[in-house]
Amino acid sequence: MKNMSEKMVEGIKGQLSKTMGKFALRTGEVTMETSCMLFGYEPSVPQELLKSSSK
């Protein structure tokens, strides 16, 4: 009886770790896409502001 419950617990642990791994991969992909989109965006800054801030 104890061996059967141990096997079941090990199976649940294995499935949980696989699920957590898949979740981490998907979260990482979404984060990477978001950061790439943010770094691709460059707002235009008027030249007057740049010149006045350098003085």
Buried (B, 14 or more C-beta within 10 A) or exposed (E): EEEEEEEEEEEEEEEEEEEEEEEEEEEEEEEEEEEEEEEEEEEEEEEEEEEEEEE
